[in-house]
């Protein structure tokens, strides 16, 4: 987990992702910049969003652009570093991450390599469940 400077990334510097930028602005920027819109309509704003796709498709750059545009703190977490073999250690690290973000609001938490938390083991468990149902 590391606090990073998102840099001076703007949406104009990101090519080919106009639709994704529009959706991110709607989900993240709108609730932070205009919370009264959500209160007026009586709905709760989203608490976060999931960016997914193969490596090199701009997920980190998009997250940095959002943090830069909103002048937010940017906390980058490599999920494989959270997974620990000692009981309770992973939970402690996650608590620390959210406490840090809460103390340094507004904060964008970017969790990279999220598949490391479930990864292949969860796929194997799913396959075992499917196999047992077939028997």
N, CA, C and O atoms as CSV, one atom per row, in Angstrom:
chain,resi,resn,atom,element,x,y,z
A,1,UNK,N,N,0.859,-1.166,0.000
A,1,UNK,CA,C,0.000,0.000,0.000
A,1,UNK,C,C,0.902,1.224,0.000
A,1,UNK,O,O,1.779,1.366,0.852
A,2,UNK,N,N,0.675,2.101,-0.963
A,2,UNK,CA,C,1.499,3.301,-1.019
A,2,UNK,C,C,0.679,4.498,-1.484
A,2,UNK,O,O,-0.112,4.420,-2.424
A,3,UNK,N,N,0.900,5.603,-0.786
A,3,UNK,CA,C,0.272,6.865,-1.185
A,3,UNK,C,C,1.120,7.419,-2.318
A,3,UNK,O,O,2.329,7.598,-2.169
A,4,UNK,N,N,0.489,7.687,-3.437
A,4,UNK,CA,C,1.219,8.178,-4.600
A,4,UNK,C,C,0.609,9.476,-5.092
A,4,UNK,O,O,-0.573,9.750,-4.886
A,5,UNK,N,N,1.432,10.255,-5.736
A,5,UNK,CA,C,0.948,11.457,-6.407
A,5,UNK,C,C,0.362,11.007,-7.740
A,5,UNK,O,O,1.066,10.397,-8.544
A,6,UNK,N,N,-0.918,11.297,-7.989
A,6,UNK,CA,C,-1.500,10.848,-9.254
A,6,UNK,C,C,-0.922,11.567,-10.466
A,6,UNK,O,O,-1.146,11.146,-11.601
A,7,UNK,N,N,-0.188,12.636,-10.237
A,7,UNK,CA,C,0.377,13.394,-11.347
A,7,UNK,C,C,-0.644,14.362,-11.923
A,7,UNK,O,O,-1.721,14.556,-11.361
A,8,UNK,N,N,-0.297,14.953,-13.028
A,8,UNK,CA,C,-1.182,15.920,-13.686
A,8,UNK,C,C,-1.866,15.284,-14.888
A,8,UNK,O,O,-1.866,15.850,-15.981
A,9,UNK,N,N,-2.440,14.124,-14.686
A,9,UNK,CA,C,-3.107,13.406,-15.769
A,9,UNK,C,C,-4.480,14.026,-15.992
A,9,UNK,O,O,-5.246,14.220,-15.048
A,10,UNK,N,N,-4.783,14.333,-17.245
A,10,UNK,CA,C,-6.107,14.851,-17.586
A,10,UNK,C,C,-6.813,13.844,-18.483
A,10,UNK,O,O,-6.183,12.977,-19.088
A,11,UNK,N,N,-8.106,13.974,-18.556
A,11,UNK,CA,C,-8.887,13.080,-19.412
A,11,UNK,C,C,-8.513,13.261,-20.881
A,11,UNK,O,O,-8.590,12.313,-21.662
A,12,UNK,N,N,-8.114,14.459,-21.253
A,12,UNK,CA,C,-7.738,14.726,-22.648
A,12,UNK,C,C,-6.493,13.961,-23.078
A,12,UNK,O,O,-6.261,13.770,-24.272
A,13,UNK,N,N,-5.695,13.525,-22.112
A,13,UNK,CA,C,-4.481,12.779,-22.425
A,13,UNK,C,C,-4.747,11.290,-22.628
A,13,UNK,O,O,-3.842,10.541,-22.995
A,14,UNK,N,N,-5.973,10.866,-22.393
A,14,UNK,CA,C,-6.318,9.449,-22.512
A,14,UNK,C,C,-7.119,9.265,-23.795
A,14,UNK,O,O,-8.207,9.823,-23.945
A,15,UNK,N,N,-6.583,8.493,-24.703
A,15,UNK,CA,C,-7.254,8.305,-25.986
A,15,UNK,C,C,-8.021,6.998,-26.059
A,15,UNK,O,O,-7.609,5.988,-25.488
A,16,UNK,N,N,-9.130,7.027,-26.762
A,16,UNK,CA,C,-9.879,5.812,-27.046
A,16,UNK,C,C,-10.768,5.299,-25.936
A,16,UNK,O,O,-11.353,4.225,-26.071
A,17,UNK,N,N,-10.889,6.029,-24.845
A,17,UNK,CA,C,-11.701,5.563,-23.715
A,17,UNK,C,C,-12.773,6.582,-23.336
A,17,UNK,O,O,-13.086,6.745,-22.157
A,18,UNK,N,N,-13.324,7.255,-24.313
A,18,UNK,CA,C,-14.300,8.320,-24.052
A,18,UNK,C,C,-15.513,7.814,-23.280
A,18,UNK,O,O,-15.974,8.484,-22.356
A,19,UNK,N,N,-16.032,6.655,-23.638
A,19,UNK,CA,C,-17.211,6.101,-22.953
A,19,UNK,C,C,-16.877,5.746,-21.500
A,19,UNK,O,O,-17.668,6.015,-20.596
A,20,UNK,N,N,-15.713,5.145,-21.283
A,20,UNK,CA,C,-15.299,4.784,-19.926
A,20,UNK,C,C,-15.074,6.035,-19.076
A,20,UNK,O,O,-15.409,6.052,-17.891
A,21,UNK,N,N,-14.514,7.068,-19.672
A,21,UNK,CA,C,-14.309,8.329,-18.951
A,21,UNK,C,C,-15.654,8.932,-18.566
A,21,UNK,O,O,-15.823,9.402,-17.441
A,22,UNK,N,N,-16.605,8.923,-19.484
A,22,UNK,CA,C,-17.940,9.460,-19.188
A,22,UNK,C,C,-18.570,8.704,-18.024
A,22,UNK,O,O,-19.146,9.314,-17.123
A,23,UNK,N,N,-18.462,7.365,-18.043
A,23,UNK,CA,C,-19.047,6.561,-16.968
A,23,UNK,C,C,-18.354,6.819,-15.638
A,23,UNK,O,O,-19.014,6.922,-14.604
A,24,UNK,N,N,-17.033,6.924,-15.656
A,24,UNK,CA,C,-16.299,7.207,-14.419
A,24,UNK,C,C,-16.684,8.566,-13.846
A,24,UNK,O,O,-16.866,8.708,-12.637
A,25,UNK,N,N,-16.804,9.542,-14.702
A,25,UNK,CA,C,-17.179,10.879,-14.228
A,25,UNK,C,C,-18.567,10.846,-13.602
A,25,UNK,O,O,-18.819,11.512,-12.598
A,26,UNK,N,N,-19.457,10.075,-14.194
A,26,UNK,CA,C,-20.826,9.959,-13.681
A,26,UNK,C,C,-20.859,9.238,-12.332
A,26,UNK,O,O,-21.617,9.618,-11.439
A,27,UNK,N,N,-20.041,8.207,-12.190
A,27,UNK,CA,C,-20.069,7.383,-10.978
A,27,UNK,C,C,-19.229,7.972,-9.849
A,27,UNK,O,O,-19.595,7.844,-8.681
A,28,UNK,N,N,-18.115,8.612,-10.176
A,28,UNK,CA,C,-17.207,9.085,-9.128
A,28,UNK,C,C,-17.257,10.603,-8.955
A,28,UNK,O,O,-17.437,11.092,-7.840
A,29,UNK,N,N,-17.101,11.341,-10.036
A,29,UNK,CA,C,-17.058,12.805,-9.922
A,29,UNK,C,C,-18.390,13.409,-9.512
A,29,UNK,O,O,-18.448,14.242,-8.607
A,30,UNK,N,N,-19.441,12.999,-10.165
A,30,UNK,CA,C,-20.758,13.595,-9.913
A,30,UNK,C,C,-21.159,13.535,-8.436
A,30,UNK,O,O,-21.582,14.555,-7.891
A,31,UNK,N,N,-21.044,12.376,-7.761
A,31,UNK,CA,C,-21.423,12.348,-6.342
A,31,UNK,C,C,-20.540,13.228,-5.450
A,31,UNK,O,O,-21.009,13.767,-4.448
A,32,UNK,N,N,-19.261,13.370,-5.819
A,32,UNK,CA,C,-18.368,14.186,-4.997
A,32,UNK,C,C,-18.548,15.681,-5.244
A,32,UNK,O,O,-18.466,16.484,-4.314
A,33,UNK,N,N,-18.791,16.047,-6.488
A,33,UNK,CA,C,-18.912,17.466,-6.820
A,33,UNK,C,C,-20.324,18.009,-6.654
A,33,UNK,O,O,-20.505,19.199,-6.398
A,34,UNK,N,N,-21.337,17.137,-6.800
A,34,UNK,CA,C,-22.740,17.571,-6.712
A,34,UNK,C,C,-23.567,16.605,-5.861
A,34,UNK,O,O,-24.505,15.996,-6.375
A,35,UNK,N,N,-23.247,16.452,-4.588
A,35,UNK,CA,C,-23.994,15.496,-3.758
A,35,UNK,C,C,-25.467,15.861,-3.607
A,35,UNK,O,O,-26.303,14.998,-3.339
A,36,UNK,N,N,-25.782,17.156,-3.781
A,36,UNK,CA,C,-27.179,17.583,-3.633
A,36,UNK,C,C,-28.086,16.948,-4.688
A,36,UNK,O,O,-29.280,16.776,-4.445
A,37,UNK,N,N,-27.542,16.602,-5.843
A,37,UNK,CA,C,-28.348,15.928,-6.874
A,37,UNK,C,C,-28.883,14.593,-6.358
A,37,UNK,O,O,-30.040,14.245,-6.593
A,38,UNK,N,N,-28.038,13.858,-5.662
A,38,UNK,CA,C,-28.437,12.552,-5.138
A,38,UNK,C,C,-29.428,12.712,-3.990
A,38,UNK,O,O,-30.385,11.946,-3.879
A,39,UNK,N,N,-29.197,13.713,-3.133
A,39,UNK,CA,C,-30.120,13.957,-2.019
A,39,UNK,C,C,-31.491,14.384,-2.530
A,39,UNK,O,O,-32.520,13.957,-2.008
A,40,UNK,N,N,-31.491,15.229,-3.554
A,40,UNK,CA,C,-32.747,15.720,-4.111
A,40,UNK,C,C,-33.584,14.581,-4.699
A,40,UNK,O,O,-34.806,14.562,-4.549
A,41,UNK,N,N,-32.929,13.647,-5.358
A,41,UNK,CA,C,-33.634,12.521,-5.979
A,41,UNK,C,C,-33.924,11.427,-4.950
A,41,UNK,O,O,-34.799,10.588,-5.166
A,42,UNK,N,N,-33.194,11.436,-3.833
A,42,UNK,CA,C,-33.416,10.448,-2.783
A,42,UNK,C,C,-32.707,9.124,-3.003
A,42,UNK,O,O,-33.183,8.078,-2.561
A,43,UNK,N,N,-31.565,9.167,-3.688
A,43,UNK,CA,C,-30.801,7.934,-3.889
A,43,UNK,C,C,-29.419,8.081,-3.273
A,43,UNK,O,O,-28.907,9.189,-3.110
A,44,UNK,N,N,-28.835,6.959,-2.939
A,44,UNK,CA,C,-27.482,6.956,-2.387
A,44,UNK,C,C,-26.471,6.954,-3.526
A,44,UNK,O,O,-26.637,6.223,-4.502
A,45,UNK,N,N,-25.430,7.764,-3.410
A,45,UNK,CA,C,-24.404,7.756,-4.456
A,45,UNK,C,C,-23.593,6.459,-4.403
A,45,UNK,O,O,-23.513,5.826,-3.350
A,46,UNK,N,N,-23.002,6.062,-5.508
A,46,UNK,CA,C,-22.164,4.855,-5.507
A,46,UNK,C,C,-20.987,5.030,-4.559
A,46,UNK,O,O,-20.490,6.140,-4.373
A,47,UNK,N,N,-20.547,3.937,-3.964
A,47,UNK,CA,C,-19.411,3.969,-3.040
A,47,UNK,C,C,-18.096,3.669,-3.751
A,47,UNK,O,O,-17.024,3.907,-3.193
A,48,UNK,N,N,-18.165,3.151,-4.969
A,48,UNK,CA,C,-16.954,2.813,-5.701
A,48,UNK,C,C,-17.304,2.211,-7.040
A,48,UNK,O,O,-18.473,2.114,-7.413
A,49,UNK,N,N,-16.278,1.811,-7.753
A,49,UNK,CA,C,-16.515,1.165,-9.040
A,49,UNK,C,C,-15.385,0.183,-9.311
A,49,UNK,O,O,-14.314,0.264,-8.710
A,50,UNK,N,N,-15.637,-0.728,-10.210
A,50,UNK,CA,C,-14.667,-1.752,-10.575
A,50,UNK,C,C,-14.233,-1.520,-12.011
A,50,UNK,O,O,-15.052,-1.526,-12.930
A,51,UNK,N,N,-12.936,-1.317,-12.193
A,51,UNK,CA,C,-12.362,-1.226,-13.536
A,51,UNK,C,C,-11.739,-2.585,-13.826
A,51,UNK,O,O,-10.903,-3.061,-13.059
A,52,UNK,N,N,-12.134,-3.198,-14.906
A,52,UNK,CA,C,-11.577,-4.512,-15.212
A,52,UNK,C,C,-11.156,-4.577,-16.667
A,52,UNK,O,O,-11.661,-3.838,-17.511
A,53,UNK,N,N,-10.233,-5.466,-16.942
A,53,UNK,CA,C,-9.734,-5.653,-18.298
A,53,UNK,C,C,-8.319,-6.180,-18.249
A,53,UNK,O,O,-7.689,-6.202,-17.192
A,54,UNK,N,N,-7.822,-6.602,-19.392
A,54,UNK,CA,C,-6.455,-7.132,-19.437
A,54,UNK,C,C,-5.431,-6.041,-19.125
A,54,UNK,O,O,-5.746,-4.853,-19.184
A,55,UNK,N,N,-4.211,-6.447,-18.794
A,55,UNK,CA,C,-3.156,-5.465,-18.518
A,55,UNK,C,C,-2.935,-4.537,-19.716
A,55,UNK,O,O,-3.038,-4.953,-20.870
A,56,UNK,N,N,-2.633,-3.284,-19.416
A,56,UNK,CA,C,-2.301,-2.332,-20.463
A,56,UNK,C,C,-3.477,-1.651,-21.129
A,56,UNK,O,O,-3.321,-1.042,-22.188
A,57,UNK,N,N,-4.663,-1.742,-20.522
A,57,UNK,CA,C,-5.840,-1.136,-21.150
A,57,UNK,C,C,-6.210,0.220,-20.555
A,57,UNK,O,O,-7.224,0.801,-20.941
A,58,UNK,N,N,-5.407,0.735,-19.623
A,58,UNK,CA,C,-5.621,2.089,-19.130
A,58,UNK,C,C,-6.315,2.213,-17.786
A,58,UNK,O,O,-6.718,3.313,-17.410
A,59,UNK,N,N,-6.466,1.121,-17.052
A,59,UNK,CA,C,-7.179,1.188,-15.766
A,59,UNK,C,C,-6.463,2.101,-14.771
A,59,UNK,O,O,-7.092,2.955,-14.147
A,60,UNK,N,N,-5.160,1.923,-14.625
A,60,UNK,CA,C,-4.403,2.751,-13.685
A,60,UNK,C,C,-4.405,4.208,-14.133
A,60,UNK,O,O,-4.556,5.112,-13.311
A,61,UNK,N,N,-4.241,4.437,-15.413
A,61,UNK,CA,C,-4.241,5.804,-15.938
A,61,UNK,C,C,-5.585,6.482,-15.698
A,61,UNK,O,O,-5.629,7.660,-15.342
A,62,UNK,N,N,-6.683,5.748,-15.890
A,62,UNK,CA,C,-8.014,6.303,-15.618
A,62,UNK,C,C,-8.159,6.671,-14.146
A,62,UNK,O,O,-8.658,7.747,-13.818
A,63,UNK,N,N,-7.724,5.780,-13.261
A,63,UNK,CA,C,-7.828,6.052,-11.823
A,63,UNK,C,C,-6.989,7.268,-11.437
A,63,UNK,O,O,-7.422,8.098,-10.638
A,64,UNK,N,N,-5.799,7.370,-12.001
A,64,UNK,CA,C,-4.942,8.532,-11.728
A,64,UNK,C,C,-5.580,9.823,-12.256
A,64,UNK,O,O,-5.498,10.868,-11.611
A,65,UNK,N,N,-6.211,9.744,-13.425
A,65,UNK,CA,C,-6.863,10.927,-13.994
A,65,UNK,C,C,-8.005,11.395,-13.102
A,65,UNK,O,O,-8.173,12.595,-12.882
A,66,UNK,N,N,-8.790,10.452,-12.589
A,66,UNK,CA,C,-9.894,10.815,-11.687
A,66,UNK,C,C,-9.336,11.502,-10.443
A,66,UNK,O,O,-9.827,12.555,-10.038
A,67,UNK,N,N,-8.305,10.902,-9.837
A,67,UNK,CA,C,-7.710,11.484,-8.627
A,67,UNK,C,C,-7.124,12.862,-8.914
A,67,UNK,O,O,-7.253,13.777,-8.101
A,68,UNK,N,N,-6.489,13.006,-10.055
A,68,UNK,CA,C,-5.894,14.290,-10.424
A,68,UNK,C,C,-6.968,15.351,-10.660
A,68,UNK,O,O,-6.839,16.479,-10.184
A,69,UNK,N,N,-8.007,15.002,-11.378
A,69,UNK,CA,C,-9.080,15.952,-11.682
A,69,UNK,C,C,-9.810,16.406,-10.420
A,69,UNK,O,O,-10.225,17.560,-10.318
A,70,UNK,N,N,-9.964,15.495,-9.464
A,70,UNK,CA,C,-10.689,15.820,-8.234
A,70,UNK,C,C,-9.772,16.308,-7.119
A,70,UNK,O,O,-10.234,16.635,-6.025
A,71,UNK,N,N,-8.463,16.358,-7.402
A,71,UNK,CA,C,-7.470,16.736,-6.399
A,71,UNK,C,C,-7.594,15.855,-5.158
A,71,UNK,O,O,-7.627,16.341,-4.028
A,72,UNK,N,N,-7.662,14.549,-5.400
A,72,UNK,CA,C,-7.804,13.552,-4.331
A,72,UNK,C,C,-6.460,12.919,-4.007
A,72,UNK,O,O,-5.528,12.941,-4.812
A,73,UNK,N,N,-6.386,12.357,-2.817
A,73,UNK,CA,C,-5.270,11.490,-2.499
A,73,UNK,C,C,-5.433,10.219,-3.319
A,73,UNK,O,O,-6.554,9.809,-3.617
A,74,UNK,N,N,-4.322,9.599,-3.681
A,74,UNK,CA,C,-4.339,8.394,-4.514
A,74,UNK,C,C,-3.572,7.314,-3.773
A,74,UNK,O,O,-2.362,7.420,-3.577
A,75,UNK,N,N,-4.279,6.283,-3.367
A,75,UNK,CA,C,-3.686,5.178,-2.627
A,75,UNK,C,C,-3.670,3.962,-3.533
A,75,UNK,O,O,-4.720,3.416,-3.869
A,76,UNK,N,N,-2.470,3.537,-3.929
A,76,UNK,CA,C,-2.347,2.368,-4.799
A,76,UNK,C,C,-2.002,1.158,-3.944
A,76,UNK,O,O,-1.041,1.165,-3.175
A,77,UNK,N,N,-2.817,0.118,-4.101
A,77,UNK,CA,C,-2.646,-1.107,-3.326
A,77,UNK,C,C,-2.482,-2.255,-4.305
A,77,UNK,O,O,-3.349,-2.487,-5.147
A,78,UNK,N,N,-1.382,-2.969,-4.197
A,78,UNK,CA,C,-1.200,-4.180,-4.990
A,78,UNK,C,C,-1.797,-5.308,-4.160
A,78,UNK,O,O,-1.273,-5.663,-3.103
A,79,UNK,N,N,-2.892,-5.863,-4.648
A,79,UNK,CA,C,-3.677,-6.816,-3.859
A,79,UNK,C,C,-2.889,-8.043,-3.438
A,79,UNK,O,O,-3.155,-8.617,-2.382
A,80,UNK,N,N,-1.926,-8.452,-4.247
A,80,UNK,CA,C,-1.132,-9.623,-3.867
A,80,UNK,C,C,-0.333,-9.354,-2.593
A,80,UNK,O,O,0.032,-10.298,-1.891
A,81,UNK,N,N,-0.054,-8.095,-2.281
A,81,UNK,CA,C,0.662,-7.747,-1.053
A,81,UNK,C,C,-0.240,-7.832,0.171
A,81,UNK,O,O,0.252,-7.915,1.296
A,82,UNK,N,N,-1.549,-7.812,-0.035
A,82,UNK,CA,C,-2.493,-7.902,1.082
A,82,UNK,C,C,-2.645,-9.340,1.554
A,82,UNK,O,O,-2.801,-9.602,2.747
A,83,UNK,N,N,-2.598,-10.267,0.606
A,83,UNK,CA,C,-2.804,-11.675,0.937
A,83,UNK,C,C,-1.625,-12.150,1.771
A,83,UNK,O,O,-0.474,-12.035,1.352
A,84,UNK,N,N,-1.913,-12.680,2.946
A,84,UNK,CA,C,-0.868,-13.119,3.862
A,84,UNK,C,C,-1.228,-14.472,4.438
A,84,UNK,O,O,-2.401,-14.782,4.649
A,85,UNK,N,N,-0.217,-15.264,4.688
A,85,UNK,CA,C,-0.475,-16.609,5.202
A,85,UNK,C,C,-0.827,-16.614,6.688
A,85,UNK,O,O,-1.351,-17.610,7.187
A,86,UNK,N,N,-0.554,-15.536,7.398
A,86,UNK,CA,C,-0.849,-15.484,8.822
A,86,UNK,C,C,-2.288,-15.044,9.052
A,86,UNK,O,O,-2.752,-14.075,8.450
A,87,UNK,N,N,-2.980,-15.745,9.911
A,87,UNK,CA,C,-4.388,-15.464,10.193
A,87,UNK,C,C,-4.532,-14.056,10.769
A,87,UNK,O,O,-3.839,-13.681,11.715
A,88,UNK,N,N,-5.433,-13.296,10.185
A,88,UNK,CA,C,-5.725,-11.957,10.674
A,88,UNK,C,C,-4.868,-10.857,10.082
A,88,UNK,O,O,-5.226,-9.683,10.178
A,89,UNK,N,N,-3.750,-11.204,9.475
A,89,UNK,CA,C,-2.853,-10.183,8.932
A,89,UNK,C,C,-3.478,-9.455,7.744
A,89,UNK,O,O,-3.375,-8.233,7.642
A,90,UNK,N,N,-4.117,-10.189,6.857
A,90,UNK,CA,C,-4.765,-9.564,5.695
A,90,UNK,C,C,-5.875,-8.617,6.142
A,90,UNK,O,O,-6.006,-7.510,5.619
A,91,UNK,N,N,-6.666,-9.057,7.109
A,91,UNK,CA,C,-7.756,-8.220,7.620
A,91,UNK,C,C,-7.201,-6.945,8.249
A,91,UNK,O,O,-7.779,-5.870,8.085
A,92,UNK,N,N,-6.084,-7.057,8.968
A,92,UNK,CA,C,-5.460,-5.884,9.584
A,92,UNK,C,C,-5.002,-4.894,8.516
A,92,UNK,O,O,-5.207,-3.688,8.657
A,93,UNK,N,N,-4.384,-5.400,7.450
A,93,UNK,CA,C,-3.910,-4.527,6.374
A,93,UNK,C,C,-5.065,-3.811,5.680
A,93,UNK,O,O,-4.954,-2.633,5.341
A,94,UNK,N,N,-6.169,-4.519,5.469
A,94,UNK,CA,C,-7.337,-3.907,4.828
A,94,UNK,C,C,-7.940,-2.833,5.727
A,94,UNK,O,O,-8.326,-1.766,5.248
A,95,UNK,N,N,-8.023,-3.112,7.043
A,95,UNK,CA,C,-8.514,-2.103,7.986
A,95,UNK,C,C,-7.637,-0.852,7.946
A,95,UNK,O,O,-8.142,0.270,7.910
A,96,UNK,N,N,-6.313,-1.060,7.953
A,96,UNK,CA,C,-5.383,0.070,7.897
A,96,UNK,C,C,-5.574,0.890,6.621
A,96,UNK,O,O,-5.521,2.119,6.642
A,97,UNK,N,N,-5.796,0.185,5.511
A,97,UNK,CA,C,-5.982,0.859,4.227
A,97,UNK,C,C,-7.204,1.773,4.272
A,97,UNK,O,O,-7.130,2.933,3.867
A,98,UNK,N,N,-8.329,1.251,4.764
A,98,UNK,CA,C,-9.544,2.061,4.804
A,98,UNK,C,C,-9.470,3.146,5.872
A,98,UNK,O,O,-10.034,4.224,5.685
A,99,UNK,N,N,-8.789,2.890,6.985
A,99,UNK,CA,C,-8.592,3.939,7.990
A,99,UNK,C,C,-7.752,5.080,7.417
A,99,UNK,O,O,-8.045,6.254,7.643
A,100,UNK,N,N,-6.706,4.721,6.675
A,100,UNK,CA,C,-5.871,5.743,6.036
A,100,UNK,C,C,-6.712,6.583,5.076
A,100,UNK,O,O,-6.641,7.812,5.087
A,101,UNK,N,N,-7.503,5.909,4.249
A,101,UNK,CA,C,-8.343,6.624,3.279
A,101,UNK,C,C,-9.356,7.520,3.988
A,101,UNK,O,O,-9.618,8.638,3.544
A,102,UNK,N,N,-9.916,7.034,5.078
A,102,UNK,CA,C,-10.893,7.819,5.846
A,102,UNK,C,C,-10.228,9.065,6.445
A,102,UNK,O,O,-10.823,10.142,6.471
A,103,UNK,N,N,-8.989,8.906,6.925
A,103,UNK,CA,C,-8.270,10.026,7.535
A,103,UNK,C,C,-7.744,11.031,6.507
A,103,UNK,O,O,-7.440,12.171,6.858
A,104,UNK,N,N,-7.637,10.622,5.258
A,104,UNK,CA,C,-7.080,11.480,4.206
A,104,UNK,C,C,-8.093,11.706,3.082
A,104,UNK,O,O,-7.748,11.633,1.902
A,105,UNK,N,N,-9.331,11.979,3.455
A,105,UNK,CA,C,-10.393,12.194,2.468
A,105,UNK,C,C,-10.187,13.505,1.734
A,105,UNK,O,O,-9.623,14.437,2.307
A,106,UNK,N,N,-10.621,13.611,0.496
A,106,UNK,CA,C,-11.097,12.522,-0.354
A,106,UNK,C,C,-9.924,11.677,-0.837
A,106,UNK,O,O,-8.820,12.183,-1.038
A,107,UNK,N,N,-10.174,10.402,-1.017
A,107,UNK,CA,C,-9.108,9.476,-1.373
A,107,UNK,C,C,-9.619,8.442,-2.374
A,107,UNK,O,O,-10.692,7.866,-2.193
A,108,UNK,N,N,-8.855,8.219,-3.412
A,108,UNK,CA,C,-9.130,7.159,-4.375
A,108,UNK,C,C,-8.256,5.978,-3.977
A,108,UNK,O,O,-7.034,6.102,-3.902
A,109,UNK,N,N,-8.884,4.830,-3.720
A,109,UNK,CA,C,-8.132,3.606,-3.449
A,109,UNK,C,C,-8.134,2.800,-4.741
A,109,UNK,O,O,-9.189,2.390,-5.225
A,110,UNK,N,N,-6.964,2.580,-5.287
A,110,UNK,CA,C,-6.840,1.789,-6.510
A,110,UNK,C,C,-6.210,0.455,-6.143
A,110,UNK,O,O,-5.029,0.381,-5.802
A,111,UNK,N,N,-7.014,-0.595,-6.217
A,111,UNK,CA,C,-6.531,-1.938,-5.883
A,111,UNK,C,C,-6.159,-2.651,-7.177
A,111,UNK,O,O,-7.023,-3.070,-7.947
A,112,UNK,N,N,-4.862,-2.778,-7.396
A,112,UNK,CA,C,-4.353,-3.417,-8.603
A,112,UNK,C,C,-4.215,-4.919,-8.356
A,112,UNK,O,O,-4.019,-5.355,-7.222
A,113,UNK,N,N,-4.317,-5.688,-9.408
A,113,UNK,CA,C,-4.170,-7.149,-9.344
A,113,UNK,C,C,-5.152,-7.770,-8.355
A,113,UNK,O,O,-4.772,-8.637,-7.567
A,114,UNK,N,N,-6.402,-7.335,-8.388
A,114,UNK,CA,C,-7.416,-7.815,-7.449
A,114,UNK,C,C,-7.634,-9.319,-7.567
A,114,UNK,O,O,-8.060,-9.962,-6.608
A,115,UNK,N,N,-7.344,-9.880,-8.734
A,115,UNK,CA,C,-7.516,-11.320,-8.912
A,115,UNK,C,C,-6.569,-12.124,-8.031
A,115,UNK,O,O,-6.765,-13.328,-7.863
A,116,UNK,N,N,-5.545,-11.486,-7.463
A,116,UNK,CA,C,-4.625,-12.182,-6.565
A,116,UNK,C,C,-5.319,-12.607,-5.280
A,116,UNK,O,O,-4.886,-13.556,-4.626
A,117,UNK,N,N,-6.389,-11.913,-4.915
A,117,UNK,CA,C,-7.098,-12.260,-3.683
A,117,UNK,C,C,-7.852,-13.568,-3.844
A,117,UNK,O,O,-7.835,-14.404,-2.941
A,118,UNK,N,N,-8.507,-13.758,-4.963
A,118,UNK,CA,C,-9.219,-15.015,-5.217
A,118,UNK,C,C,-8.389,-15.924,-6.090
A,118,UNK,O,O,-8.108,-17.068,-5.734
A,119,UNK,N,N,-8.002,-15.406,-7.230
A,119,UNK,CA,C,-7.102,-16.077,-8.146
A,119,UNK,C,C,-7.507,-17.484,-8.533
A,119,UNK,O,O,-8.691,-17.815,-8.578
A,120,UNK,N,N,-6.517,-18.301,-8.811
A,120,UNK,CA,C,-6.749,-19.653,-9.305
A,120,UNK,C,C,-7.361,-20.564,-8.253
A,120,UNK,O,O,-8.119,-21.471,-8.597
A,121,UNK,N,N,-7.052,-20.346,-6.982
A,121,UNK,CA,C,-7.610,-21.203,-5.933
A,121,UNK,C,C,-9.125,-21.141,-5.913
A,121,UNK,O,O,-9.786,-22.169,-5.768
A,122,UNK,N,N,-9.689,-19.936,-6.057
A,122,UNK,CA,C,-11.144,-19.826,-6.046
A,122,UNK,C,C,-11.733,-20.480,-7.289
A,122,UNK,O,O,-12.850,-20.995,-7.245
A,123,UNK,N,N,-10.994,-20.467,-8.401
A,123,UNK,CA,C,-11.449,-21.152,-9.608
A,123,UNK,C,C,-11.470,-22.653,-9.361
A,123,UNK,O,O,-12.410,-23.337,-9.765
A,124,UNK,N,N,-10.431,-23.172,-8.696
A,124,UNK,CA,C,-10.383,-24.606,-8.394
A,124,UNK,C,C,-11.526,-25.003,-7.474
A,124,UNK,O,O,-12.141,-26.051,-7.670
A,125,UNK,N,N,-11.819,-24.183,-6.475
A,125,UNK,CA,C,-12.929,-24.482,-5.570
A,125,UNK,C,C,-14.230,-24.527,-6.352
A,125,UNK,O,O,-15.045,-25.427,-6.148
A,126,UNK,N,N,-14.435,-23.563,-7.248
A,126,UNK,CA,C,-15.639,-23.545,-8.078
A,126,UNK,C,C,-15.711,-24.816,-8.921
A,126,UNK,O,O,-16.778,-25.416,-9.049
A,127,UNK,N,N,-14.582,-25.228,-9.494
A,127,UNK,CA,C,-14.566,-26.439,-10.311
A,127,UNK,C,C,-14.894,-27.664,-9.469
A,127,UNK,O,O,-15.587,-28.568,-9.934
A,128,UNK,N,N,-14.400,-27.701,-8.228
A,128,UNK,CA,C,-14.703,-28.832,-7.343
A,128,UNK,C,C,-16.184,-28.881,-7.015
A,128,UNK,O,O,-16.778,-29.959,-6.985
A,129,UNK,N,N,-16.784,-27.728,-6.771
A,129,UNK,CA,C,-18.220,-27.689,-6.469
A,129,UNK,C,C,-19.017,-28.182,-7.666
A,129,UNK,O,O,-19.964,-28.952,-7.509
A,130,UNK,N,N,-18.642,-27.744,-8.857
A,130,UNK,CA,C,-19.334,-28.191,-10.069
A,130,UNK,C,C,-19.179,-29.694,-10.231
A,130,UNK,O,O,-20.150,-30.382,-10.547
A,131,UNK,N,N,-17.979,-30.213,-10.019
A,131,UNK,CA,C,-17.734,-31.654,-10.149
A,131,UNK,C,C,-18.573,-32.433,-9.153
A,131,UNK,O,O,-19.160,-33.455,-9.508
A,132,UNK,N,N,-18.641,-31.963,-7.902
A,132,UNK,CA,C,-19.399,-32.702,-6.886
A,132,UNK,C,C,-20.888,-32.705,-7.207
A,132,UNK,O,O,-21.588,-33.662,-6.876
A,133,UNK,N,N,-21.377,-31.660,-7.839
A,133,UNK,CA,C,-22.790,-31.618,-8.220
A,133,UNK,C,C,-23.078,-32.568,-9.377
A,133,UNK,O,O,-24.198,-33.057,-9.525
A,134,UNK,N,N,-22.056,-32.827,-10.198
A,134,UNK,CA,C,-22.237,-33.731,-11.329
A,134,UNK,C,C,-22.308,-35.183,-10.881
A,134,UNK,O,O,-22.874,-36.017,-11.587
A,135,UNK,N,N,-21.745,-35.499,-9.719
A,135,UNK,CA,C,-21.703,-36.892,-9.239
A,135,UNK,C,C,-23.012,-37.388,-8.775
A,135,UNK,O,O,-23.120,-38.537,-8.347
